[in-house]
């Protein structure tokens, strides 16, 4: 079992990959990067993600201070998610990843 490293001792690329790793996190961040989104809307946009998994992934992103969760004191409660200040810095990365994906799609068609 590996020992947990302090954030400031980790290789930056390893740290970034650890934060963004998983089947859903990049997809979640992609949708949130387009603007504030409500939980049910996000779940609908993602397709076949369970409520439990989406909740877990959002909590992790919130703990890592990438995503902000805003709860409105209404009945029924309304919850919205948006990118935090540091999360906004991921927008160019997500955009470039999308561009690269399109290039790769074209390459595969050749």
ROVO-699504 format. One record per residue: residue number from 1; residue in one letter; x, y, z of N, C-alpha, C, O in turn. Coordinates in nm, 2 decimals. Layout:
<pts>
 seq type    npx    npy    npz   capx   capy   capz    cpx    cpy    cpz    opx    opy    opz
 NUM    A      X      Y      Z      X      Y      Z      X      Y      Z      X      Y      Z
...
</pts>
This chain:
<pts>
 seq type    npx    npy    npz   capx   capy   capz    cpx    cpy    cpz    opx    opy    opz
   1    X   0.08  -0.12   0.00   0.00   0.00   0.00   0.09   0.12   0.00   0.18   0.14   0.08
   2    X   0.06   0.21  -0.09   0.14   0.33  -0.11   0.11   0.44   0.00  -0.01   0.45   0.04
   3    X   0.21   0.51   0.04   0.18   0.62   0.14   0.13   0.74   0.07   0.17   0.77  -0.04
   4    X   0.03   0.81   0.13  -0.02   0.93   0.07   0.08   1.04   0.07   0.15   1.06   0.18
   5    X   0.10   1.11  -0.04   0.20   1.22  -0.04   0.12   1.35  -0.02   0.01   1.36  -0.06
   6    X   0.19   1.44   0.04   0.13   1.58   0.05   0.12   1.64  -0.09   0.21   1.61  -0.18
   7    X   0.02   1.72  -0.11   0.00   1.78  -0.24   0.12   1.85  -0.29   0.16   1.84  -0.41
   8    X   0.20   1.92  -0.21   0.31   2.00  -0.26   0.43   1.91  -0.29   0.53   1.96  -0.34
   9    X   0.43   1.78  -0.25   0.53   1.68  -0.28   0.51   1.60  -0.41   0.59   1.53  -0.46
  10    X   0.38   1.61  -0.46   0.35   1.53  -0.58   0.39   1.59  -0.71   0.41   1.71  -0.72
  11    X   0.42   1.51  -0.80   0.45   1.55  -0.94   0.32   1.62  -0.99   0.21   1.57  -0.97
  12    X   0.34   1.74  -1.05   0.22   1.82  -1.09   0.13   1.74  -1.19   0.01   1.75  -1.18
  13    X   0.19   1.67  -1.28   0.10   1.59  -1.38   0.03   1.48  -1.30  -0.09   1.45  -1.33
  14    X   0.09   1.42  -1.21   0.03   1.31  -1.13  -0.09   1.37  -1.05  -0.19   1.31  -1.04
  15    X  -0.06   1.48  -0.99  -0.17   1.55  -0.91  -0.29   1.58  -1.00  -0.40   1.56  -0.96
  16    X  -0.26   1.64  -1.11  -0.37   1.67  -1.21  -0.45   1.55  -1.25  -0.57   1.55  -1.25
  17    X  -0.38   1.44  -1.28  -0.44   1.32  -1.33  -0.52   1.26  -1.21  -0.63   1.21  -1.23
  18    X  -0.47   1.27  -1.09  -0.55   1.21  -0.98  -0.68   1.29  -0.95  -0.78   1.23  -0.92
  19    X  -0.67   1.42  -0.97  -0.80   1.50  -0.95  -0.90   1.47  -1.06  -1.02   1.46  -1.04
  20    X  -0.85   1.45  -1.19  -0.94   1.44  -1.30  -0.97   1.30  -1.34  -1.05   1.27  -1.43
  21    X  -0.91   1.20  -1.27  -0.92   1.06  -1.31  -1.06   1.01  -1.28  -1.13   1.06  -1.19
  22    X  -1.10   0.91  -1.35  -1.23   0.85  -1.33  -1.31   0.86  -1.46  -1.29   0.94  -1.55
  23    X  -1.41   0.78  -1.47  -1.50   0.77  -1.59  -1.58   0.90  -1.61  -1.60   0.94  -1.72
  24    X  -1.62   0.97  -1.50  -1.72   1.07  -1.51  -1.66   1.21  -1.49  -1.73   1.31  -1.53
  25    X  -1.55   1.23  -1.42  -1.51   1.37  -1.38  -1.49   1.46  -1.49  -1.54   1.58  -1.48
  26    X  -1.42   1.42  -1.60  -1.40   1.51  -1.71  -1.54   1.55  -1.78  -1.56   1.66  -1.82
  27    X  -1.63   1.45  -1.79  -1.76   1.48  -1.85  -1.84   1.58  -1.76  -1.90   1.67  -1.81
  28    X  -1.83   1.55  -1.63  -1.90   1.64  -1.54  -1.85   1.79  -1.55  -1.92   1.88  -1.56
  29    X  -1.71   1.80  -1.55  -1.65   1.93  -1.56  -1.68   2.00  -1.69  -1.70   2.12  -1.70
  30    X  -1.69   1.92  -1.80  -1.72   1.97  -1.93  -1.85   2.04  -1.93  -1.87   2.15  -1.98
  31    X  -1.95   1.97  -1.87  -2.09   2.03  -1.87  -2.10   2.15  -1.77  -2.16   2.25  -1.81
  32    X  -2.03   2.14  -1.66  -2.03   2.25  -1.57  -1.95   2.37  -1.62  -1.99   2.49  -1.59
  33    X  -1.85   2.35  -1.70  -1.77   2.46  -1.76  -1.85   2.55  -1.85  -1.81   2.66  -1.88
  34    X  -1.96   2.50  -1.90  -2.05   2.57  -1.99  -2.14   2.67  -1.92  -2.21   2.75  -1.97
  35    X  -2.15   2.65  -1.78  -2.23   2.74  -1.70  -2.29   2.66  -1.58  -2.28   2.54  -1.58
  36    X  -2.35   2.73  -1.49  -2.41   2.67  -1.37  -2.51   2.57  -1.41  -2.59   2.60  -1.51
  37    X  -2.52   2.46  -1.35  -2.61   2.35  -1.38  -2.67   2.29  -1.25  -2.60   2.28  -1.15
  38    X  -2.79   2.25  -1.26  -2.86   2.19  -1.15  -2.83   2.04  -1.16  -2.80   1.98  -1.26
  39    X  -2.85   1.97  -1.04  -2.81   1.83  -1.03  -2.89   1.74  -1.13  -2.82   1.67  -1.20
  40    X  -3.02   1.75  -1.14  -3.10   1.67  -1.23  -3.06   1.70  -1.37  -3.06   1.61  -1.45
  41    X  -3.04   1.82  -1.41  -3.00   1.86  -1.54  -2.87   1.79  -1.58  -2.85   1.74  -1.69
  42    X  -2.77   1.80  -1.48  -2.64   1.74  -1.51  -2.65   1.58  -1.52  -2.59   1.53  -1.61
  43    X  -2.74   1.52  -1.44  -2.76   1.38  -1.45  -2.82   1.34  -1.59  -2.78   1.24  -1.65
  44    X  -2.91   1.42  -1.64  -2.97   1.40  -1.77  -2.87   1.42  -1.88  -2.87   1.34  -1.98
  45    X  -2.78   1.52  -1.87  -2.68   1.55  -1.97  -2.58   1.43  -1.98  -2.53   1.40  -2.09
  46    X  -2.55   1.37  -1.87  -2.45   1.26  -1.86  -2.50   1.13  -1.91  -2.42   1.04  -1.94
  47    X  -2.63   1.11  -1.91  -2.69   0.98  -1.96  -2.70   0.88  -1.85  -2.77   0.91  -1.75
  48    X  -2.63   0.77  -1.86  -2.65   0.66  -1.77  -2.56   0.66  -1.65  -2.49   0.56  -1.62
  49    X  -2.56   0.77  -1.57  -2.48   0.78  -1.45  -2.58   0.76  -1.34  -2.69   0.82  -1.34
  50    X  -2.55   0.69  -1.23  -2.64   0.67  -1.12  -2.64   0.80  -1.03  -2.54   0.87  -1.03
  51    X  -2.74   0.82  -0.96  -2.75   0.93  -0.86  -2.64   0.92  -0.76  -2.57   1.02  -0.73
  52    X  -2.61   0.80  -0.71  -2.51   0.77  -0.62  -2.37   0.81  -0.67  -2.29   0.88  -0.61
  53    X  -2.34   0.77  -0.79  -2.21   0.80  -0.85  -2.19   0.95  -0.88  -2.09   1.00  -0.85
  54    X  -2.30   1.01  -0.93  -2.29   1.15  -0.96  -2.27   1.23  -0.83  -2.18   1.32  -0.82
  55    X  -2.34   1.19  -0.73  -2.32   1.26  -0.60  -2.18   1.24  -0.54  -2.12   1.34  -0.50
  56    X  -2.13   1.12  -0.56  -1.99   1.09  -0.51  -1.89   1.17  -0.58  -1.80   1.23  -0.52
  57    X  -1.90   1.18  -0.72  -1.80   1.25  -0.80  -1.81   1.40  -0.77  -1.71   1.47  -0.76
  58    X  -1.93   1.45  -0.76  -1.95   1.60  -0.73  -1.89   1.63  -0.59  -1.83   1.74  -0.57
  59    X  -1.91   1.54  -0.49  -1.85   1.57  -0.36  -1.70   1.57  -0.36  -1.64   1.65  -0.30
  60    X  -1.64   1.48  -0.44  -1.50   1.48  -0.45  -1.45   1.60  -0.51  -1.35   1.66  -0.47
  61    X  -1.51   1.65  -0.62  -1.47   1.77  -0.69  -1.49   1.89  -0.60  -1.42   1.99  -0.60
  62    X  -1.59   1.89  -0.51  -1.62   1.99  -0.42  -1.51   1.99  -0.31  -1.46   2.10  -0.27
  63    X  -1.48   1.88  -0.26  -1.37   1.87  -0.16  -1.24   1.92  -0.21  -1.16   1.97  -0.14
  64    X  -1.21   1.89  -0.34  -1.09   1.94  -0.40  -1.09   2.08  -0.45  -1.00   2.14  -0.50
  65    X  -1.21   2.15  -0.42  -1.23   2.29  -0.44  -1.23   2.32  -0.59  -1.19   2.43  -0.63
  66    X  -1.27   2.22  -0.68  -1.28   2.25  -0.82  -1.42   2.29  -0.86  -1.44   2.37  -0.95
  67    X  -1.52   2.25  -0.78  -1.66   2.27  -0.81  -1.72   2.34  -0.68  -1.69   2.30  -0.57
  68    X  -1.81   2.43  -0.71  -1.89   2.50  -0.60  -2.03   2.44  -0.60  -2.09   2.42  -0.70
  69    X  -2.08   2.42  -0.48  -2.22   2.37  -0.46  -2.30   2.48  -0.39  -2.26   2.53  -0.29
  70    X  -2.41   2.52  -0.46  -2.49   2.63  -0.40  -2.63   2.57  -0.37  -2.70   2.53  -0.47
  71    X  -2.67   2.56  -0.25  -2.80   2.51  -0.21  -2.89   2.63  -0.18  -2.86   2.72  -0.10
  72    X  -3.01   2.63  -0.24  -3.11   2.73  -0.22  -3.21   2.68  -0.12  -3.26   2.57  -0.13
  73    X  -3.24   2.76  -0.01  -3.33   2.72   0.09  -3.48   2.73   0.04  -3.55   2.82   0.08
  74    X  -3.51   2.63  -0.04  -3.65   2.63  -0.10  -3.71   2.49  -0.07  -3.64   2.40  -0.03
  75    X  -3.84   2.48  -0.10  -3.90   2.35  -0.09  -3.96   2.32  -0.23  -4.05   2.40  -0.27
  76    X  -3.92   2.22  -0.30  -3.81   2.13  -0.27  -3.67   2.20  -0.29  -3.67   2.30  -0.36
  77    X  -3.57   2.15  -0.22  -3.44   2.22  -0.23  -3.39   2.22  -0.37  -3.40   2.13  -0.45
  78    X  -3.32   2.33  -0.40  -3.26   2.34  -0.54  -3.11   2.35  -0.51  -3.06   2.43  -0.43
  79    X  -3.03   2.27  -0.59  -2.89   2.27  -0.58  -2.83   2.30  -0.71  -2.87   2.24  -0.81
  80    X  -2.73   2.39  -0.72  -2.67   2.42  -0.84  -2.52   2.41  -0.83  -2.46   2.43  -0.72
  81    X  -2.45   2.37  -0.94  -2.31   2.35  -0.94  -2.24   2.44  -1.04  -2.30   2.46  -1.15
  82    X  -2.13   2.49  -1.00  -2.05   2.58  -1.09  -1.90   2.55  -1.06  -1.87   2.49  -0.96
  83    X  -1.82   2.61  -1.15  -1.68   2.59  -1.13  -1.63   2.70  -1.03  -1.68   2.81  -1.03
  84    X  -1.54   2.66  -0.94  -1.48   2.75  -0.85  -1.37   2.84  -0.92  -1.36   2.82  -1.04
  85    X  -1.31   2.92  -0.85  -1.20   3.01  -0.91  -1.09   2.92  -0.98  -1.05   2.94  -1.09
  86    X  -1.05   2.82  -0.90  -0.94   2.73  -0.96  -1.00   2.64  -1.06  -0.93   2.60  -1.16
  87    X  -1.13   2.60  -1.05  -1.19   2.52  -1.15  -1.21   2.59  -1.28  -1.20   2.52  -1.39
  88    X  -1.23   2.72  -1.28  -1.23   2.80  -1.41  -1.10   2.78  -1.49  -1.11   2.79  -1.61
  89    X  -0.99   2.77  -1.42  -0.86   2.76  -1.49  -0.86   2.63  -1.57  -0.76   2.61  -1.65
  90    X  -0.95   2.53  -1.55  -0.95   2.41  -1.63  -1.02   2.43  -1.76  -1.01   2.34  -1.85
  91    X  -1.10   2.54  -1.78  -1.17   2.56  -1.91  -1.08   2.55  -2.03  -1.12   2.48  -2.13
  92    X  -0.96   2.61  -2.03  -0.88   2.60  -2.15  -0.83   2.46  -2.17  -0.82   2.41  -2.28
  93    X  -0.80   2.39  -2.06  -0.76   2.25  -2.07  -0.87   2.16  -2.13  -0.84   2.08  -2.22
  94    X  -0.99   2.18  -2.08  -1.10   2.10  -2.14  -1.13   2.14  -2.28  -1.16   2.05  -2.36
  95    X  -1.11   2.26  -2.32  -1.13   2.31  -2.46  -1.03   2.24  -2.55  -1.06   2.20  -2.66
  96    X  -0.90   2.24  -2.50  -0.79   2.18  -2.58  -0.81   2.03  -2.59  -0.79   1.97  -2.70
  97    X  -0.86   1.97  -2.49  -0.89   1.82  -2.49  -1.00   1.79  -2.59  -0.99   1.69  -2.66
  98    X  -1.10   1.88  -2.60  -1.21   1.86  -2.69  -1.15   1.88  -2.84  -1.19   1.80  -2.93
  99    X  -1.07   1.98  -2.86  -1.01   2.00  -2.99  -0.93   1.88  -3.03  -0.94   1.83  -3.15
 100    X  -0.85   1.83  -2.94  -0.77   1.71  -2.97  -0.85   1.59  -3.00  -0.82   1.51  -3.09
 101    X  -0.96   1.57  -2.93  -1.05   1.46  -2.96  -1.11   1.47  -3.10  -1.12   1.37  -3.17
 102    X  -1.14   1.59  -3.14  -1.19   1.61  -3.28  -1.08   1.58  -3.38  -1.11   1.51  -3.49
 103    X  -0.96   1.62  -3.36  -0.85   1.59  -3.45  -0.83   1.44  -3.45  -0.81   1.38  -3.56
 104    X  -0.84   1.37  -3.34  -0.82   1.23  -3.33  -0.93   1.15  -3.41  -0.91   1.05  -3.48
 105    X  -1.05   1.20  -3.40  -1.17   1.15  -3.47  -1.14   1.15  -3.62  -1.16   1.05  -3.69
 106    X  -1.09   1.27  -3.67  -1.06   1.28  -3.81  -0.95   1.19  -3.85  -0.95   1.13  -3.96
 107    X  -0.85   1.18  -3.77  -0.73   1.09  -3.79  -0.78   0.95  -3.81  -0.73   0.87  -3.89
 108    X  -0.87   0.90  -3.72  -0.92   0.77  -3.73  -1.00   0.74  -3.85  -1.01   0.62  -3.89
 109    X  -1.06   0.84  -3.91  -1.14   0.82  -4.03  -1.06   0.80  -4.16  -1.11   0.75  -4.26
 110    X  -0.93   0.83  -4.15  -0.84   0.82  -4.27  -0.81   0.67  -4.30  -0.74   0.64  -4.39
</pts>
